[in-house]
Amino acid sequence: MRRLPTRFRPRVGSRGNGDGVQQAKGPASAGEVLGWLVLAALAPGAAHLRAGWRKTGLTLISCYAAGLLALLAVWLLNDFDQLVGSFIENSWLTAIIIGAGVLGIAWFVLIVHSFMVLRPGRLPQTGQILTGTVAGLLAVMVMVPFGVAGQFAWTFQGTLHDIFQENPPDGESPVAAQPKPEDPWAGRQRVNILLLGGDADDHRVGVRTDSMNLASVDVKTGNTVLFSLPRNLENVRFRPGTPMAQRFPNGFRLPADAAGGRSDLLNSVWEYADAHPEIFGGKQHQGPKVLMDTIGYTLGVKVDWYALVNMWGFARLIDAIGGVTINVETDVVFGKYNEGLVKAGTRKLKGADAMWYARSRTNSDDYTRMRRQRCVLGALLDQADPATVLTRFNRIALATKELIRTDIPRRMLPHLVPLALKVKNAKVTSVQFVPPLINTGYPDWEKIRTVAAKAIRDSSAPKPALAATASPGVSSSPAPKKTPKKSTGTSANPAKGLTEGCGGAL
């Protein structure tokens, strides 16, 4: 038999591969195979280079490096807050979902192919079993981060779709009419969002807003003033020319209930407007719009949107983040028979206890209750850090869907999210319109607007010190308009830190 010329004989210990070059000798032990496999999961192409697949390995590493550099460039060349806001857009969320799926499958294939080119068949049987098992587990494990990212984006997209409207109702805020990337706030310096707490349930007709706070946010700095209005504010005035003002020209006043109670307080405005569509020419569900306009008129501001939070849904949100730690200054008793108790001291409260702490009237009054609600809100704002939100994301998303009703349009979210991130690290002050600042039975409306205007000016001032608690306050304001019962003034600035008076810092 004729022997082939030397140049046509295959070299011992080597063979060709898909790159059309001689393949180098692969790893000689199971440990080496596994080491290169793990390195390939972190740096795609490393195992191919070790196995002699130079073109494939260099292509994979080049693509990987280019991708990392592109991400780094996006991170460095864009404002972080704006970058986060852009990911709220529906197109970006869809791209993340699809991209996560594609990358997860690609990484799975990469691990499998990296294992194959490392030639584990040359190992002893025990080594083959070990490396094959580990390779299979690693191929599945590398898909997990992409699966989690895709699932987060899917859940987040669904939550946003359930809460926020694509097409807002009539009378939309001018801020959102034509949002432009260069100026989404249409020249406005502040955005005002009405935050409401309602206690509607299956056994109660209508919506009564027992917690009413207006957040006025500086769009440049994030500095925020939280105005708290008491539920029992009487003789509420409506903006002149509106249907409610025509029905109640001298203020919101109705005959007393059969049991002697009143259904004409500020917390009943939404419910009354919803129950009387004939006032609005037959239009249904005018409660939110009427309450927004009423509170805006009371404070002398334009309310852009509202967000109604079901108070017991709020308890589920607190449970979703693992509870909130609050300094309870005195024992708080609750329950129909005073059977419940939140003991004084630093406590980590679950959702139900936190809500009872915020809402109990036993041995208390509405104004103390308003302060406790502010303390719970401040604790939640402080303690809902990004790590907590990420680790409990699904529970938080589910609780949020059951919690919020709002007229904020979906298209404004890419702008509102960066603003919310600013608020997290900005100065947040609180003004509570309660005695002795005002008399809830005979409110001094001019004084309320004067105090609100001053708090907003202080919040917008360039130097934070101008908004400090110890600065001169209401006493320097013009003399309030006289009413049947004169409001009691105060020499201290009513604008306080959000958690001031909440039992000390946590």
SEGU-39391 format. One record per residue (C-alpha): x, y, z; chain; residue in one letter. Coordinates in Angstrom, 3 decimals. Example, Ala and Ser with C-alpha at 12.3 -4.5 7.8 and 13.67 -1.06 7.14 Angstrom:
BEGIN
MIKOL       px       py       pz kette rest
MIKOL   12.300   -4.500    7.800     A    A
MIKOL   13.670   -1.060    7.140     A    S
***
This chain:
BEGIN
MIKOL       px       py       pz kette rest
MIKOL    0.000    0.000    0.000     A    M
MIKOL    1.387    3.331   -1.059     A    R
MIKOL    2.107    5.822    1.728     A    R
MIKOL    0.803    9.340    1.436     A    L
MIKOL    3.321   12.128    1.150     A    P
MIKOL    4.268   13.674    4.469     A    T
MIKOL    2.490   16.966    3.755     A    R
MIKOL   -0.868   15.126    3.558     A    F
MIKOL   -0.525   13.209    6.811     A    R
MIKOL   -2.551   14.499    9.807     A    P
MIKOL   -0.467   15.510   12.796     A    R
MIKOL   -0.782   13.284   15.842     A    V
MIKOL   -2.707   14.853   18.739     A    G
MIKOL   -4.426   17.567   16.688     A    S
MIKOL   -7.373   17.948   14.345     A    R
MIKOL   -9.144   20.683   12.404     A    G
MIKOL  -12.003   22.813   13.781     A    N
MIKOL  -14.650   25.166   12.487     A    G
MIKOL  -12.120   27.993   12.202     A    D
MIKOL  -10.125   26.087    9.553     A    G
MIKOL   -6.958   26.001   11.696     A    V
MIKOL   -5.148   23.368   13.696     A    Q
MIKOL   -6.709   22.909   17.142     A    Q
MIKOL   -4.402   23.191   20.123     A    A
MIKOL   -4.290   20.604   22.799     A    K
MIKOL   -7.214   21.127   25.211     A    G
MIKOL   -7.255   21.038   29.011     A    P
MIKOL   -5.951   17.802   30.431     A    A
MIKOL   -8.007   17.641   33.654     A    S
MIKOL  -11.581   18.127   34.853     A    A
MIKOL  -10.489   21.099   36.952     A    G
MIKOL   -9.064   22.858   33.914     A    E
MIKOL  -12.209   22.223   31.884     A    V
MIKOL  -14.400   23.645   34.631     A    L
MIKOL  -12.105   26.623   35.183     A    G
MIKOL  -12.155   27.613   31.526     A    W
MIKOL  -15.904   27.017   31.386     A    L
MIKOL  -16.522   29.404   34.281     A    V
MIKOL  -14.201   31.955   32.678     A    L
MIKOL  -16.159   31.600   29.430     A    A
MIKOL  -19.380   32.437   31.279     A    A
MIKOL  -17.786   35.713   32.447     A    L
MIKOL  -15.744   36.426   29.300     A    A
MIKOL  -17.329   34.801   26.248     A    P
MIKOL  -14.706   33.395   23.906     A    G
MIKOL  -12.092   32.482   26.543     A    A
MIKOL  -12.759   28.744   26.257     A    A
MIKOL  -12.674   28.916   22.451     A    H
MIKOL   -9.277   30.584   22.522     A    L
MIKOL   -7.950   27.889   24.879     A    R
MIKOL   -9.246   25.195   22.566     A    A
MIKOL   -7.653   26.771   19.487     A    G
MIKOL  -10.767   28.327   17.977     A    W
MIKOL   -8.998   31.635   17.544     A    R
MIKOL  -11.333   33.385   15.100     A    K
MIKOL  -14.451   32.424   17.026     A    T
MIKOL  -12.880   33.287   20.356     A    G
MIKOL  -11.613   36.679   19.216     A    L
MIKOL  -14.994   37.500   17.631     A    T
MIKOL  -16.867   36.611   20.826     A    L
MIKOL  -14.517   38.573   23.066     A    I
MIKOL  -14.587   41.574   20.712     A    S
MIKOL  -18.390   41.647   20.636     A    C
MIKOL  -18.530   41.280   24.417     A    Y
MIKOL  -16.034   44.108   24.963     A    A
MIKOL  -17.857   46.346   22.512     A    A
MIKOL  -21.125   45.720   24.336     A    G
MIKOL  -19.592   46.570   27.711     A    L
MIKOL  -18.020   49.746   26.328     A    L
MIKOL  -21.360   50.776   24.813     A    A
MIKOL  -23.123   50.294   28.157     A    L
MIKOL  -20.396   52.220   29.950     A    L
MIKOL  -20.685   55.070   27.435     A    A
MIKOL  -24.465   55.223   27.916     A    V
MIKOL  -23.956   55.254   31.697     A    W
MIKOL  -21.304   58.000   31.669     A    L
MIKOL  -22.743   60.224   28.957     A    L
MIKOL  -26.305   60.369   30.319     A    N
MIKOL  -27.797   61.751   33.504     A    D
MIKOL  -28.622   58.791   35.760     A    F
MIKOL  -32.076   60.070   36.727     A    D
MIKOL  -33.020   60.709   33.112     A    Q
MIKOL  -31.643   57.325   32.109     A    L
MIKOL  -33.824   55.578   34.672     A    V
MIKOL  -36.810   57.579   33.479     A    G
MIKOL  -36.288   56.507   29.869     A    S
MIKOL  -36.512   52.845   30.874     A    F
MIKOL  -40.107   53.487   31.990     A    I
MIKOL  -41.181   53.964   28.404     A    E
MIKOL  -43.179   51.066   27.012     A    N
MIKOL  -40.848   50.580   24.033     A    S
MIKOL  -37.813   50.279   26.301     A    W
MIKOL  -39.531   47.797   28.591     A    L
MIKOL  -40.528   45.693   25.585     A    T
MIKOL  -36.949   45.840   24.291     A    A
MIKOL  -35.631   44.740   27.704     A    I
MIKOL  -38.041   41.784   27.796     A    I
MIKOL  -37.067   40.623   24.290     A    I
MIKOL  -33.371   41.373   24.777     A    G
MIKOL  -33.238   39.479   28.062     A    A
MIKOL  -34.765   36.423   26.395     A    G
MIKOL  -32.376   36.522   23.447     A    V
MIKOL  -29.285   37.047   25.612     A    L
MIKOL  -30.337   34.286   28.017     A    G
MIKOL  -30.613   31.760   25.175     A    I
MIKOL  -27.351   33.012   23.644     A    A
MIKOL  -25.459   32.553   26.922     A    W
MIKOL  -26.915   29.061   27.298     A    F
MIKOL  -25.695   28.120   23.809     A    V
MIKOL  -22.332   29.722   24.561     A    L
MIKOL  -21.749   27.557   27.637     A    I
MIKOL  -22.785   24.386   25.809     A    V
MIKOL  -20.522   25.110   22.841     A    H
MIKOL  -17.641   26.170   25.090     A    S
MIKOL  -17.931   22.824   26.861     A    F
MIKOL  -17.877   20.947   23.565     A    M
MIKOL  -14.775   22.695   22.167     A    V
MIKOL  -12.872   21.941   25.386     A    L
MIKOL  -13.072   18.234   24.363     A    R
MIKOL  -14.206   16.696   27.646     A    P
MIKOL  -14.347   13.307   25.885     A    G
MIKOL  -10.604   12.957   26.467     A    R
MIKOL  -11.154   12.890   30.232     A    L
MIKOL  -11.691    9.739   32.283     A    P
MIKOL  -15.299    8.667   32.694     A    Q
MIKOL  -15.543   10.200   36.183     A    T
MIKOL  -14.229   13.500   34.863     A    G
MIKOL  -16.674   13.431   31.983     A    Q
MIKOL  -19.626   12.899   34.328     A    I
MIKOL  -18.441   15.653   36.679     A    L
MIKOL  -17.739   18.221   33.988     A    T
MIKOL  -20.918   17.390   32.084     A    G
MIKOL  -23.061   17.835   35.194     A    T
MIKOL  -21.424   21.107   36.165     A    V
MIKOL  -21.607   22.378   32.589     A    A
MIKOL  -25.338   21.664   32.483     A    G
MIKOL  -25.937   23.469   35.776     A    L
MIKOL  -23.806   26.417   34.668     A    L
MIKOL  -25.686   26.666   31.356     A    A
MIKOL  -28.945   26.945   33.276     A    V
MIKOL  -27.528   29.309   35.901     A    M
MIKOL  -26.285   31.853   33.359     A    V
MIKOL  -29.860   32.162   32.087     A    M
MIKOL  -31.229   33.101   35.524     A    V
MIKOL  -30.128   36.789   35.610     A    P
MIKOL  -31.589   37.366   32.160     A    F
MIKOL  -34.789   35.593   33.142     A    G
MIKOL  -35.087   37.683   36.298     A    V
MIKOL  -34.480   40.912   34.340     A    A
MIKOL  -37.094   39.961   31.765     A    G
MIKOL  -39.590   38.969   34.442     A    Q
MIKOL  -39.037   42.246   36.311     A    F
MIKOL  -39.608   44.236   33.125     A    A
MIKOL  -42.731   42.185   32.292     A    W
MIKOL  -44.192   42.677   35.778     A    T
MIKOL  -43.304   46.361   35.807     A    F
MIKOL  -44.863   46.910   32.393     A    Q
MIKOL  -48.064   45.190   33.493     A    G
MIKOL  -48.209   47.205   36.717     A    T
MIKOL  -47.794   50.492   34.870     A    L
MIKOL  -50.479   49.471   32.371     A    H
MIKOL  -52.932   48.680   35.185     A    D
MIKOL  -52.325   51.924   37.114     A    I
MIKOL  -51.632   54.670   34.581     A    F
MIKOL  -53.862   55.749   31.737     A    Q
MIKOL  -52.751   56.131   28.150     A    E
MIKOL  -55.476   58.706   27.468     A    N
MIKOL  -56.204   60.964   30.457     A    P
MIKOL  -59.702   62.324   31.046     A    P
MIKOL  -60.989   65.740   30.005     A    D
MIKOL  -59.498   68.681   31.818     A    G
MIKOL  -55.990   67.253   31.762     A    E
MIKOL  -53.244   69.276   33.392     A    S
MIKOL  -51.531   71.664   30.940     A    P
MIKOL  -48.223   70.215   32.110     A    V
MIKOL  -49.009   66.960   30.316     A    A
MIKOL  -50.839   68.395   27.294     A    A
MIKOL  -47.807   68.359   24.983     A    Q
MIKOL  -44.770   67.093   26.944     A    P
MIKOL  -41.508   67.993   25.233     A    K
MIKOL  -38.197   66.331   26.104     A    P
MIKOL  -36.462   69.696   26.491     A    E
MIKOL  -39.210   71.063   28.782     A    D
MIKOL  -41.767   68.437   29.851     A    P
MIKOL  -43.179   70.798   32.484     A    W
MIKOL  -44.283   73.439   29.953     A    A
MIKOL  -42.370   76.211   31.694     A    G
MIKOL  -43.721   75.382   35.146     A    R
MIKOL  -41.329   75.640   38.102     A    Q
MIKOL  -43.342   73.296   40.320     A    R
MIKOL  -45.568   70.274   39.887     A    V
MIKOL  -48.413   69.732   42.345     A    N
MIKOL  -49.736   66.240   42.999     A    I
MIKOL  -52.634   65.573   45.361     A    L
MIKOL  -51.995   62.488   47.502     A    L
MIKOL  -55.198   61.058   48.953     A    L
MIKOL  -55.879   58.280   51.405     A    G
MIKOL  -59.313   56.679   51.178     A    G
MIKOL  -60.910   54.023   53.343     A    D
MIKOL  -63.451   52.659   50.867     A    A
MIKOL  -64.409   49.003   51.318     A    D
MIKOL  -67.119   46.545   50.328     A    D
MIKOL  -69.426   47.739   53.111     A    H
MIKOL  -69.167   51.464   52.390     A    R
MIKOL  -70.689   53.435   49.516     A    V
MIKOL  -68.571   56.128   47.887     A    G
MIKOL  -65.068   57.405   48.499     A    V
MIKOL  -64.208   59.439   51.589     A    R
MIKOL  -60.752   60.973   51.520     A    T
MIKOL  -59.698   60.948   55.150     A    D
MIKOL  -56.079   61.788   54.325     A    S
MIKOL  -55.370   64.734   52.012     A    M
MIKOL  -51.848   65.912   51.266     A    N
MIKOL  -50.654   68.040   48.396     A    L
MIKOL  -47.032   67.529   47.337     A    A
MIKOL  -45.613   70.625   45.664     A    S
MIKOL  -42.322   69.672   43.977     A    V
MIKOL  -39.674   71.979   42.552     A    D
MIKOL  -38.884   70.452   39.145     A    V
MIKOL  -35.233   71.593   39.223     A    K
MIKOL  -34.173   70.686   42.755     A    T
MIKOL  -36.771   68.163   43.882     A    G
MIKOL  -37.392   70.229   47.040     A    N
MIKOL  -40.901   69.393   48.183     A    T
MIKOL  -43.523   70.899   50.470     A    V
MIKOL  -46.198   68.508   51.729     A    L
MIKOL  -49.377   70.394   52.650     A    F
MIKOL  -51.689   68.425   54.950     A    S
MIKOL  -55.346   69.426   55.101     A    L
MIKOL  -57.618   68.114   57.860     A    P
MIKOL  -60.574   65.946   56.969     A    R
MIKOL  -62.874   68.037   59.181     A    N
MIKOL  -62.295   71.375   57.442     A    L
MIKOL  -65.706   73.130   57.391     A    E
MIKOL  -67.380   75.679   55.115     A    N
MIKOL  -65.122   74.678   52.233     A    V
MIKOL  -65.073   77.268   49.460     A    R
MIKOL  -65.216   76.336   45.791     A    F
MIKOL  -63.621   78.187   42.899     A    R
MIKOL  -65.979   80.958   41.684     A    P
MIKOL  -67.875   80.089   38.545     A    G
MIKOL  -67.759   76.316   39.055     A    T
MIKOL  -70.930   74.205   39.421     A    P
MIKOL  -70.135   73.494   43.096     A    M
MIKOL  -69.686   77.214   43.807     A    A
MIKOL  -73.072   77.884   42.230     A    Q
MIKOL  -74.654   75.183   44.414     A    R
MIKOL  -72.831   76.361   47.572     A    F
MIKOL  -72.087   80.108   47.163     A    P
MIKOL  -71.425   80.512   50.899     A    N
MIKOL  -69.369   77.368   51.353     A    G
MIKOL  -70.007   73.636   51.540     A    F
MIKOL  -72.809   73.291   54.096     A    R
MIKOL  -75.481   70.583   54.466     A    L
MIKOL  -78.008   69.769   57.177     A    P
MIKOL  -76.673   67.564   59.959     A    A
MIKOL  -77.092   63.810   59.604     A    D
MIKOL  -79.795   61.990   61.554     A    A
MIKOL  -77.200   60.945   64.125     A    A
MIKOL  -75.877   64.490   64.419     A    G
MIKOL  -72.793   63.940   62.283     A    G
MIKOL  -71.724   66.049   59.320     A    R
MIKOL  -71.345   65.031   55.673     A    S
MIKOL  -70.187   68.435   54.459     A    D
MIKOL  -66.568   68.367   55.552     A    L
MIKOL  -63.609   68.476   53.174     A    L
MIKOL  -63.337   64.669   53.167     A    N
MIKOL  -66.878   64.437   51.752     A    S
MIKOL  -66.367   66.637   48.664     A    V
MIKOL  -65.380   63.737   46.366     A    W
MIKOL  -68.249   61.573   47.581     A    E
MIKOL  -70.822   64.373   47.243     A    Y
MIKOL  -69.729   65.304   43.715     A    A
MIKOL  -69.881   61.666   42.610     A    D
MIKOL  -73.348   61.281   44.108     A    A
MIKOL  -74.796   64.369   42.353     A    H
MIKOL  -73.998   64.230   38.622     A    P
MIKOL  -76.948   66.570   37.954     A    E
MIKOL  -74.788   69.453   39.239     A    I
MIKOL  -72.395   68.838   36.339     A    F
MIKOL  -74.942   68.444   33.568     A    G
MIKOL  -75.195   64.691   34.061     A    G
MIKOL  -71.448   63.987   33.925     A    K
MIKOL  -70.473   61.022   36.070     A    Q
MIKOL  -67.456   60.546   38.372     A    H
MIKOL  -66.602   64.211   38.837     A    Q
MIKOL  -65.379   63.664   42.417     A    G
MIKOL  -61.632   63.600   41.713     A    P
MIKOL  -61.724   66.665   39.480     A    K
MIKOL  -63.828   68.642   41.965     A    V
MIKOL  -61.631   67.767   44.936     A    L
MIKOL  -58.443   68.642   43.021     A    M
MIKOL  -59.863   72.019   42.028     A    D
MIKOL  -61.173   72.677   45.533     A    T
MIKOL  -57.886   71.939   47.287     A    I
MIKOL  -55.977   73.868   44.634     A    G
MIKOL  -58.252   76.877   45.196     A    Y
MIKOL  -57.876   76.543   48.966     A    T
MIKOL  -54.060   76.584   48.786     A    L
MIKOL  -53.757   78.991   45.870     A    G
MIKOL  -52.041   76.529   43.509     A    V
MIKOL  -52.869   74.546   40.400     A    K
MIKOL  -53.198   70.816   41.114     A    V
MIKOL  -51.865   68.789   38.213     A    D
MIKOL  -52.819   65.231   39.158     A    W
MIKOL  -54.056   63.106   42.009     A    Y
MIKOL  -53.193   59.690   43.368     A    A
MIKOL  -55.706   57.952   45.617     A    L
MIKOL  -54.284   55.311   47.915     A    V
MIKOL  -56.525   52.754   49.553     A    N
MIKOL  -55.389   52.873   53.166     A    M
MIKOL  -55.602   49.128   53.681     A    W
MIKOL  -53.905   48.542   50.362     A    G
MIKOL  -51.177   50.767   51.769     A    F
MIKOL  -50.805   48.241   54.572     A    A
MIKOL  -50.100   45.552   51.976     A    R
MIKOL  -47.416   47.768   50.454     A    L
MIKOL  -45.745   48.116   53.861     A    I
MIKOL  -45.853   44.338   54.273     A    D
MIKOL  -44.339   43.989   50.795     A    A
MIKOL  -41.219   45.943   51.804     A    I
MIKOL  -40.928   43.982   55.054     A    G
MIKOL  -42.482   46.530   57.442     A    G
MIKOL  -41.397   50.003   58.571     A    V
MIKOL  -39.458   51.033   61.669     A    T
MIKOL  -41.132   53.865   63.573     A    I
MIKOL  -40.451   55.581   66.879     A    N
MIKOL  -43.839   55.297   68.584     A    V
MIKOL  -43.894   58.127   71.116     A    E
MIKOL  -46.831   56.859   73.215     A    T
MIKOL  -48.979   53.732   73.323     A    D
MIKOL  -51.589   53.755   70.541     A    V
MIKOL  -54.807   51.868   71.273     A    V
MIKOL  -57.048   50.693   68.445     A    F
MIKOL  -59.923   48.375   67.638     A    G
MIKOL  -63.672   48.403   68.206     A    K
MIKOL  -63.207   47.294   71.796     A    Y
MIKOL  -59.748   48.858   72.268     A    N
MIKOL  -58.310   45.380   72.009     A    E
MIKOL  -55.331   46.415   69.901     A    G
MIKOL  -52.164   48.130   71.063     A    L
MIKOL  -49.045   49.533   69.412     A    V
MIKOL  -46.602   49.932   72.278     A    K
MIKOL  -44.377   52.966   72.687     A    A
MIKOL  -40.756   52.638   71.612     A    G
MIKOL  -38.852   51.934   68.424     A    T
MIKOL  -40.948   49.314   66.626     A    R
MIKOL  -40.802   47.570   63.296     A    K
MIKOL  -44.473   47.554   62.363     A    L
MIKOL  -46.206   45.306   59.894     A    K
MIKOL  -48.748   46.790   57.518     A    G
MIKOL  -51.872   46.440   59.669     A    A
MIKOL  -50.204   47.790   62.826     A    D
MIKOL  -48.667   50.680   60.863     A    A
MIKOL  -52.096   51.608   59.532     A    M
MIKOL  -53.696   51.409   62.963     A    W
MIKOL  -50.877   53.543   64.326     A    Y
MIKOL  -51.563   56.097   61.581     A    A
MIKOL  -55.374   56.042   61.749     A    R
MIKOL  -56.465   55.297   65.314     A    S
MIKOL  -58.646   57.986   66.944     A    R
MIKOL  -58.813   56.313   70.347     A    T
MIKOL  -57.586   58.713   73.038     A    N
MIKOL  -56.538   61.007   70.209     A    S
MIKOL  -57.809   63.545   67.679     A    D
MIKOL  -57.645   64.151   63.929     A    D
MIKOL  -54.576   66.384   64.197     A    Y
MIKOL  -52.493   63.874   66.110     A    T
MIKOL  -53.616   61.273   63.608     A    R
MIKOL  -52.450   63.501   60.734     A    M
MIKOL  -49.026   63.756   62.359     A    R
MIKOL  -48.805   59.979   62.747     A    R
MIKOL  -49.779   59.524   59.088     A    Q
MIKOL  -46.965   61.883   58.130     A    R
MIKOL  -44.559   59.813   60.254     A    C
MIKOL  -45.541   56.594   58.472     A    V
MIKOL  -45.149   58.282   55.070     A    L
MIKOL  -41.727   59.632   56.043     A    G
MIKOL  -40.584   56.234   57.345     A    A
MIKOL  -41.699   54.548   54.138     A    L
MIKOL  -39.891   57.145   52.024     A    L
MIKOL  -36.683   56.699   54.035     A    D
MIKOL  -36.713   52.925   54.265     A    Q
MIKOL  -37.873   51.866   50.792     A    A
MIKOL  -34.290   51.808   49.498     A    D
MIKOL  -33.392   50.417   46.017     A    P
MIKOL  -32.046   47.141   47.443     A    A
MIKOL  -35.324   46.493   49.277     A    T
MIKOL  -37.381   47.369   46.206     A    V
MIKOL  -35.366   45.005   43.979     A    L
MIKOL  -35.394   42.056   46.358     A    T
MIKOL  -39.145   42.383   46.985     A    R
MIKOL  -40.102   43.683   43.565     A    F
MIKOL  -42.890   41.242   42.699     A    N
MIKOL  -44.665   41.683   46.036     A    R
MIKOL  -44.361   45.455   45.811     A    I
MIKOL  -45.700   45.485   42.244     A    A
MIKOL  -48.701   43.339   43.205     A    L
MIKOL  -49.466   45.503   46.240     A    A
MIKOL  -49.135   48.680   44.184     A    T
MIKOL  -51.637   47.506   41.564     A    K
MIKOL  -54.235   47.008   44.302     A    E
MIKOL  -53.299   50.241   46.000     A    L
MIKOL  -53.357   53.212   43.642     A    I
MIKOL  -55.914   55.024   41.528     A    R
MIKOL  -54.604   58.024   39.615     A    T
MIKOL  -55.079   60.280   36.608     A    D
MIKOL  -51.351   60.684   35.930     A    I
MIKOL  -50.900   59.954   32.204     A    P
MIKOL  -48.540   57.166   31.245     A    R
MIKOL  -46.557   59.405   28.907     A    R
MIKOL  -45.465   61.621   31.814     A    M
MIKOL  -43.774   58.777   33.720     A    L
MIKOL  -40.373   59.132   31.976     A    P
MIKOL  -40.295   62.660   33.405     A    H
MIKOL  -41.897   61.999   36.778     A    L
MIKOL  -39.578   59.117   37.706     A    V
MIKOL  -36.400   61.267   37.545     A    P
MIKOL  -38.257   63.907   39.554     A    L
MIKOL  -39.179   61.323   42.193     A    A
MIKOL  -35.514   60.297   42.436     A    L
MIKOL  -34.629   63.945   43.080     A    K
MIKOL  -37.238   64.126   45.851     A    V
MIKOL  -35.678   61.105   47.537     A    K
MIKOL  -32.496   63.104   48.202     A    N
MIKOL  -33.976   66.612   48.391     A    A
MIKOL  -35.400   68.689   51.224     A    K
MIKOL  -38.957   67.671   52.124     A    V
MIKOL  -40.895   69.934   54.486     A    T
MIKOL  -44.419   69.632   55.796     A    S
MIKOL  -47.126   72.176   56.633     A    V
MIKOL  -50.153   70.946   58.583     A    Q
MIKOL  -53.182   73.213   58.536     A    F
MIKOL  -54.421   72.311   61.996     A    V
MIKOL  -55.035   74.281   65.210     A    P
MIKOL  -53.523   76.548   66.390     A    P
MIKOL  -52.406   77.517   62.873     A    L
MIKOL  -56.018   77.609   61.654     A    I
MIKOL  -59.478   77.100   63.076     A    N
MIKOL  -61.036   74.194   61.174     A    T
MIKOL  -64.594   75.353   62.015     A    G
MIKOL  -64.006   78.875   60.722     A    Y
MIKOL  -60.974   78.680   58.427     A    P
MIKOL  -59.106   81.825   57.474     A    D
MIKOL  -58.767   81.132   53.756     A    W
MIKOL  -56.496   84.106   53.108     A    E
MIKOL  -54.111   82.966   55.824     A    K
MIKOL  -54.035   79.420   54.405     A    I
MIKOL  -52.990   80.786   51.002     A    R
MIKOL  -50.424   83.114   52.579     A    T
MIKOL  -48.807   80.300   54.556     A    V
MIKOL  -48.821   78.026   51.498     A    A
MIKOL  -47.244   80.683   49.292     A    A
MIKOL  -44.490   81.361   51.838     A    K
MIKOL  -43.700   77.660   52.258     A    A
MIKOL  -43.396   77.292   48.478     A    I
MIKOL  -41.142   80.346   48.222     A    R
MIKOL  -38.898   79.016   50.994     A    D
MIKOL  -38.746   75.599   49.327     A    S
MIKOL  -37.729   77.178   46.013     A    S
MIKOL  -35.099   79.442   47.596     A    A
MIKOL  -31.526   78.755   46.378     A    P
MIKOL  -30.157   78.386   49.910     A    K
MIKOL  -31.694   75.544   51.974     A    P
MIKOL  -31.133   77.576   55.147     A    A
MIKOL  -33.910   79.909   54.089     A    L
MIKOL  -36.389   77.058   54.544     A    A
MIKOL  -35.111   76.012   57.966     A    A
MIKOL  -37.585   75.499   60.771     A    T
MIKOL  -36.089   78.261   62.901     A    A
MIKOL  -36.544   80.989   60.278     A    S
MIKOL  -39.103   83.759   60.790     A    P
MIKOL  -42.568   82.534   59.975     A    G
MIKOL  -46.167   83.501   59.781     A    V
MIKOL  -45.865   86.465   62.145     A    S
MIKOL  -44.297   88.540   59.362     A    S
MIKOL  -47.191   87.819   56.981     A    S
MIKOL  -49.939   90.358   56.342     A    P
MIKOL  -52.700   90.454   58.930     A    A
MIKOL  -55.209   87.676   58.260     A    P
MIKOL  -58.720   88.402   57.196     A    K
MIKOL  -61.176   88.407   60.092     A    K
MIKOL  -63.669   85.564   60.360     A    T
MIKOL  -66.415   84.705   62.883     A    P
MIKOL  -63.761   83.026   65.008     A    K
MIKOL  -60.298   84.414   64.493     A    K
MIKOL  -57.582   81.894   63.635     A    S
MIKOL  -54.798   81.495   66.138     A    T
MIKOL  -51.418   82.610   64.774     A    G
MIKOL  -47.988   81.226   65.535     A    T
MIKOL  -44.552   82.790   65.630     A    S
MIKOL  -42.791   79.664   64.365     A    A
MIKOL  -42.527   78.653   60.757     A    N
MIKOL  -45.223   76.003   60.139     A    P
MIKOL  -43.027   74.332   57.511     A    A
MIKOL  -41.298   71.424   59.250     A    K
MIKOL  -39.268   68.396   58.261     A    G
MIKOL  -41.416   65.489   57.130     A    L
MIKOL  -40.430   63.311   60.090     A    T
MIKOL  -40.119   66.130   62.614     A    E
MIKOL  -42.013   65.286   65.776     A    G
MIKOL  -42.003   61.572   64.984     A    C
MIKOL  -40.158   60.470   68.134     A    G
MIKOL  -36.622   61.229   67.001     A    G
MIKOL  -34.387   60.006   64.201     A    A
MIKOL  -34.228   56.320   63.420     A    L
***
